[in-house]
């Protein structure tokens, strides 16, 4: 199996704080979602993390941390004010995302934790998982390639379910789709998704795409499920063949 895990020497070289690790995680998530990692977007992404992480999310706080991490050569600010990870920063960010998503799998698949609690518990665990324990967790889980929310675990043999992944806000009425990935940060939203059985692997059709109302209505196993377009833009789906 291919692996992109940062080496022990890379961990020792940077000795990242939990705050720096969370910034790497947030920047990686923005890139994965196709969003530009500007200071404003980064501040918004950091606000989605649990309060227990103790992150300052004001623009001055975020700017100060970015300057600090830039001096450590973990990232750089481009001419158009976008944060880009360095090669080492990218490696460390992928390792961080990998531990987070394996932790989500562990607490749900092995410990039976409710799905809507997995993201917060993973944040508590991710900073303390050593490379050796990380490998043991992966083996115990049977080498999963996605987290419970359908997102790729870096360093695995992940293959997207379809080459034509789109976001829910781009779906067509009456087409049959399958859920690929869902947002994981909002516990209330996750409870709604679980109650609606709108989870990775679920098939559905679009009943109404009412842009003028700002909502999209789905038929999920005979039940109407409604989303705002902001949430819909963060749900990944693909057309059923």
Secondary structure, DSSP 8 states (H G I E B T S, - for coil): -------HHHHHHH---HHHHHHHHHHHHHHHTT----HHHHHHHHHTS-GGG----SHHHHHHHHHHHHHTTSEEE-TTS-EEE-HHHHHHHHHHHHHHHHHHHIIIIIT---HHHHHHHHHHHHTT--HHHHHHHHHHTT--SB-TTS-B-TTS----S-TT-EEGGG--TT-EEEEEE---S-HHHHHHHHHTT--TT-EEEEEEEETTTTEEEEEETTEEEEEEHHHHTT-EEEE--
